[in-house]
């Protein structure tokens, strides 16, 4: 998981270091990325007419390594993206996104929360980003906004209607500050690497002991310097307004709440392997923060809803036939389709060609000769479910 408030900054040429040193070896199953970007109206209109730069850069960075955009949600300046290795796509189901505005009394989306939920190999997981109110004095408002976001975000169908009915990853520019100490004490503690002194007065750490809405949320040790606020283009803390450094950018997690309608044997265990900042980036007054987790499930759904049978090599037109079998639990739609994707595709609409998978009892589709790709490349076939808004079968 990566969180970064980049403000109005133009993306750098290379963001690969944010994804860890071994992004190319494919050992990571999913990447979840939050970018806090420019929310001014003229910028949003431009992004609506053209694809926004940050989404394109993330897709261009990850797709060559076999990662596909599974879900994205934008609320003004808050952009949440979930990527997965393409082989996992049939097992990420029930993808839904939500957004909740809390800025200007709920009318403006510069503050609030966006989420993406899905079942991952049969287990409900929710990624919740929040951008909470700024400034030292607004601690109570931050907690109230978080509670409001949790109450308002409800998902349709299934047995996990609320955020806390999932395994939750909660992250973003949460804007919690360091209480009591003045700026000189804070900077001195940072310079002398006495970070535990600052942990004791961190507002989020303090609130976890007093606010019931934060019960169960866990966080790894903050063994990196505060990631806010820097002079843009430097590694120097704010010299203009002289605001106190703080750990505003955080990544927390929470196991599913007890009493959830989901059976308790579905419970999973998380291990956090890494929690770090990326101090080398200087385009923003925030530094990016990332965390690496593994999820351990007692069982996993490993049978796709649609299984595709196809010749491994297509060398003549008659090879372009795809047979498929559909699970009895799967509800077909007349808007389902089968598509040819080039290896390295970016998202489910990034196909070379598709054909409709129509008919209640149809079990195969044929691609017309004039639509077949002409490049001598490696391709994969995917069955897209209109009802589930995701790819549910891969060759």
C-alpha positions in Angstrom: 0.0 0.0 0.0 1.3 3.4 -1.0 -0.1 6.8 0.2 1.2 10.2 -1.0 -0.2 13.7 -1.0 1.3 15.2 -4.1 -0.8 18.4 -4.2 -0.6 20.1 -7.6 2.8 18.5 -8.5 3.4 17.0 -11.9 4.5 13.3 -11.7 8.2 12.6 -11.6 9.7 10.5 -14.4 10.1 7.4 -12.3 8.0 6.3 -9.3 9.2 2.6 -9.3 11.1 3.0 -6.0 7.7 3.5 -4.2 6.7 0.0 -5.1 9.7 -1.6 -3.4 13.0 -2.9 -4.7 11.7 -6.1 -6.3 8.6 -4.9 -8.2 9.8 -6.7 -11.3 10.0 -10.1 -9.8 6.2 -10.4 -9.4 6.3 -11.5 -5.7 3.7 -8.8 -4.7 0.2 -9.9 -5.4 -1.6 -6.5 -5.2 -0.7 -2.8 -5.0 -3.0 -0.2 -3.6 -2.1 3.3 -4.3 -3.5 6.6 -3.1 -2.6 9.9 -4.7 -3.9 13.1 -3.3 -3.8 15.3 -6.4 -4.9 18.8 -7.4 -8.6 19.3 -6.7 -9.1 22.7 -8.4 -12.0 22.8 -10.8 -10.0 23.7 -13.9 -7.6 20.7 -13.2 -10.5 18.3 -12.7 -12.1 19.4 -16.0 -8.8 18.8 -17.8 -8.5 15.3 -16.1 -12.1 14.5 -17.1 -11.4 15.3 -20.8 -8.1 13.5 -20.8 -6.9 10.7 -18.5 -5.1 12.1 -15.5 -1.3 11.9 -15.4 -1.0 10.0 -12.1 -3.3 7.1 -13.2 -1.5 6.8 -16.5 1.9 6.8 -14.8 0.9 4.1 -12.3 -0.5 1.9 -15.1 2.5 2.5 -17.3 4.8 1.6 -14.4 3.0 -1.6 -13.2 1.4 -3.1 -16.3 4.8 -4.2 -17.9 5.2 -6.4 -14.7 1.8 -8.1 -15.2 -0.3 -5.9 -12.9 -3.8 -4.8 -14.0 -6.0 -2.0 -12.6 -8.9 -3.8 -10.7 -10.7 -0.7 -9.2 -10.3 3.0 -9.1 -12.2 5.8 -7.5 -11.7 9.5 -7.7 -13.3 12.2 -5.5 -12.0 15.5 -6.6 -8.4 15.4 -5.5 -8.5 12.0 -3.9 -7.5 9.1 -6.2 -7.5 5.5 -5.1 -6.3 2.7 -7.4 -6.1 -1.1 -6.8 -3.8 -3.2 -9.0 -3.5 -7.0 -9.0 -1.4 -9.6 -10.8 -3.5 -10.5 -13.8 -3.7 -14.2 -12.8 -5.6 -13.3 -9.6 -8.4 -11.4 -11.5 -11.0 -14.2 -11.5 -10.7 -14.4 -7.7 -11.3 -10.7 -7.0 -15.1 -10.5 -7.0 -17.8 -8.1 -6.0 -15.7 -5.1 -6.6 -17.4 -1.9 -5.4 -16.2 1.6 -4.7 -17.6 4.4 -2.5 -16.9 8.0 -1.8 -17.9 10.3 1.1 -17.4 14.1 1.0 -16.8 15.8 4.3 -15.4 19.2 3.2 -17.6 22.2 3.6 -20.1 20.3 5.6 -20.3 17.4 3.1 -20.5 19.5 -0.1 -16.9 19.5 -1.1 -14.7 16.5 -1.8 -11.3 18.0 -0.9 -11.7 16.1 2.4 -13.5 12.8 3.0 -13.0 9.1 2.2 -12.9 6.9 -0.8 -12.9 3.1 -0.7 -12.7 0.0 -2.8 -14.0 -3.3 -1.5 -14.0 -6.8 -2.9 -13.8 -10.4 -1.9 -10.2 -11.7 -2.3 -10.2 -15.5 -2.8 -13.5 -15.5 -0.9 -12.7 -13.1 1.9 -14.0 -9.5 2.2 -11.3 -6.9 2.1 -11.8 -3.1 2.1 -9.2 -0.4 1.2 -10.3 2.9 2.8 -8.5 6.1 2.1 -9.3 9.2 4.2 -8.1 12.8 3.8 -9.1 14.3 7.2 -9.2 18.0 8.3 -5.9 19.7 8.7 -4.4 21.8 11.6 -3.5 21.0 15.2 -6.8 22.2 16.6 -9.0 19.9 14.6 -8.3 16.6 16.3 -12.0 16.1 17.3 -13.2 17.0 13.8 -10.8 14.3 12.3 -12.3 11.6 14.6 -15.8 12.8 13.8 -15.2 12.8 10.1 -13.8 9.3 10.2 -16.8 8.0 12.1 -19.1 9.7 9.6 -17.3 8.1 6.7 -17.6 4.6 8.3 -21.3 5.1 8.9 -22.1 6.4 5.4 -20.1 3.9 3.4 -22.4 0.9 2.8 -21.9 -1.8 0.1 -24.7 -3.7 -1.7 -25.3 -7.4 -1.5 -23.2 -10.0 0.2 -22.6 -10.5 3.9 -20.2 -7.5 4.4 -22.3 -4.4 4.1 -20.1 -2.0 6.2 -16.5 -1.2 6.1 -15.8 -2.9 9.4 -17.3 -6.1 8.2 -14.1 -6.5 6.1 -10.5 -6.8 6.8 -9.8 -3.1 6.6 -6.7 -1.2 5.4 -7.1 2.5 6.5 -4.6 5.0 5.1 -4.1 8.4 3.7 -3.3 12.0 4.8 -5.0 11.5 8.1 -3.6 14.9 9.3 -2.9 13.9 12.9 -0.3 16.1 14.5 2.2 16.1 17.4 0.8 17.6 20.6 2.5 19.8 23.2 6.1 20.0 22.1 7.2 23.1 20.2 8.8 23.0 16.8 12.4 23.2 18.2 11.8 20.1 20.5 10.3 18.2 17.6 13.1 19.0 15.2 15.7 18.2 17.8 14.1 14.8 18.5 14.1 14.1 14.7 17.8 15.2 14.3 18.9 13.0 17.3 16.7 10.1 16.2 14.7 10.1 19.4 11.4 9.3 17.6 9.8 7.4 20.5 9.7 10.8 22.3 7.4 12.0 19.6 5.3 8.9 19.4 4.0 9.6 22.9 2.5 12.9 21.8 1.2 11.8 18.4 -2.5 12.6 18.2 -3.5 9.3 16.5 -1.6 7.2 19.1 -3.3 9.2 21.9 -6.8 8.9 20.2 -6.5 5.2 19.9 -6.5 5.0 23.7 -9.6 7.2 24.1 -11.8 6.9 20.9 -13.9 3.8 20.6 -14.2 4.2 16.8 -10.5 3.5 16.6 -10.7 0.2 18.6 -8.9 -2.6 16.8 -7.0 -0.5 14.4 -3.3 -1.4 14.4 -0.2 0.3 13.1 3.4 -0.6 12.8 6.1 1.4 14.5 6.9 4.8 13.0 10.6 4.2 12.6 10.9 6.9 9.9 10.9 10.7 10.4 7.7 12.7 10.1 6.6 12.9 6.4 5.1 16.5 6.6 5.8 19.4 6.1 8.8 19.9 3.7 9.9 22.8 1.5 9.1 21.5 -2.0 12.2 20.4 -3.9 14.2 19.8 -0.6 14.6 17.5 2.4 14.2 20.5 4.7 11.2 20.9 7.0 9.0 24.0 6.5 11.1 27.2 6.7 8.4 29.6 5.4 5.4 29.0 7.8 7.5 27.0 10.3 4.8 24.4 10.8 5.7 21.5 13.1 6.7 18.3 11.4 4.1 15.5 11.8 3.3 11.9 10.8 0.2 13.0 8.8 0.6 10.1 6.3 -0.4 6.8 7.8 -1.3 3.2 7.0 -3.3 1.2 9.5 -5.2 -2.1 9.4 -8.0 -3.8 11.3 -9.3 -7.4 11.4 -13.0 -8.0 10.8 -15.1 -7.0 13.7 -16.6 -9.7 15.9 -20.3 -10.1 15.6 -20.0 -9.5 11.9 -22.5 -11.5 9.7 -19.5 -13.2 8.1 -18.7 -16.6 9.8 -15.8 -16.3 12.2 -13.9 -19.1 10.5 -13.4 -16.7 7.7 -11.1 -14.6 9.9 -7.7 -13.8 8.5 -4.4 -12.8 9.9 -2.2 -10.0 8.8 1.5 -9.6 9.0 3.1 -6.3 8.3 6.6 -6.8 6.9 7.6 -3.2 6.2 6.5 0.3 7.0 8.6 3.1 5.6 8.8 6.5 4.0 10.4 7.4 0.7 12.5 10.5 1.5 14.1 10.7 -2.0 11.0 12.3 -3.6 10.9 16.1 -3.3 8.0 17.2 -5.6 5.6 17.7 -2.7 5.6 19.0 0.8 4.7 15.4 1.8 6.9 12.3 1.5 5.3 9.0 0.2 4.7 6.3 2.8 4.4 2.6 2.0 3.6 -0.7 3.8 3.9 -4.3 2.8 1.4 -6.8 4.2 0.7 -10.5 3.8 -2.8 -11.9 4.4 -3.2 -15.4 5.7 -6.6 -17.1 5.0 -7.7 -20.4 6.5 -9.1 -21.4 3.1 -9.4 -19.8 -0.3 -11.8 -19.9 -3.3 -9.6 -21.2 -6.1 -12.2 -22.2 -8.8 -13.1 -19.5 -11.3 -16.7 -18.8 -12.2 -15.9 -19.3 -15.9 -13.3 -21.6 -17.3 -12.0 -21.0 -20.8 -10.6 -23.7 -23.1 -8.6 -22.6 -26.1 -5.8 -23.8 -28.3 -2.5 -22.6 -26.9 -1.3 -21.2 -30.2 -3.4 -19.6 -32.9 -1.7 -20.0 -36.3 -4.8 -20.2 -38.5 -8.3 -18.6 -38.5 -10.1 -21.8 -37.3 -8.0 -21.7 -34.1 -9.9 -18.5 -33.0 -12.6 -20.4 -31.1 -13.0 -20.1 -27.3 -15.1 -22.7 -25.4 -16.2 -22.0 -21.9 -17.9 -23.7 -19.0 -19.9 -21.6 -16.4 -20.3 -22.5 -12.7 -23.9 -23.2 -11.7 -23.7 -20.3 -9.2 -22.8 -17.7 -11.8 -25.5 -15.4 -13.2 -24.9 -14.6 -16.8 -25.8 -11.4 -18.6 -26.4 -10.7 -22.2 -23.7 -8.0 -21.9 -20.9 -10.4 -20.9 -18.1 -10.6 -23.4 -14.9 -12.5 -24.1 -11.9 -10.4 -25.1 -8.3 -10.9 -26.3 -5.8 -9.0 -24.2 -2.1 -8.5 -25.0 0.1 -9.6 -22.1 0.8 -6.4 -20.1 -2.7 -5.0 -20.5 -3.6 -2.1 -18.1 -7.3 -2.7 -17.2 -10.3 -4.7 -18.3 -11.2 -2.4 -21.2 -7.6 -2.4 -22.5 -8.5 -5.3 -25.0 -7.4 -5.9 -28.6 -10.9 -7.1 -29.6 -14.0 -8.6 -27.9 -17.1 -10.6 -28.9 -20.3 -10.8 -27.0 -20.9 -14.1 -25.0 -24.7 -14.1 -25.6 -27.2 -16.8 -25.2 -28.3 -18.7 -22.1 -26.9 -22.0 -23.2 -24.0 -20.8 -25.4 -20.7 -22.4 -24.6 -18.4 -20.9 -27.2 -17.5 -17.8 -29.1 -15.6 -17.3 -32.4 -13.5 -14.3 -33.3 -14.0 -13.0 -36.8 -10.9 -13.2 -39.0 -10.8 -9.4 -39.7 -10.7 -8.6 -36.0 -7.8 -10.9 -35.0 -4.6 -9.1 -33.9 -1.8 -9.3 -36.5 1.1 -9.0 -34.2 3.2 -12.1 -33.3 2.8 -11.6 -29.6 1.6 -13.4 -26.5 -2.1 -12.8 -25.7 -4.5 -14.0 -23.0 -8.3 -14.4 -23.2 -10.6 -13.0 -20.5 -14.3 -13.5 -19.8 -15.8 -10.2 -18.5 -18.9 -10.3 -16.3 -21.2 -7.3 -16.7 -23.0 -8.1 -13.4 -19.8 -8.4 -11.4 -18.0 -5.6 -13.2 -14.8 -7.7 -13.4 -13.0 -10.4 -15.3 -14.2 -13.8 -14.0 -12.3 -16.2 -16.2 -8.9 -16.2 -17.9 -7.3 -18.6 -20.3 
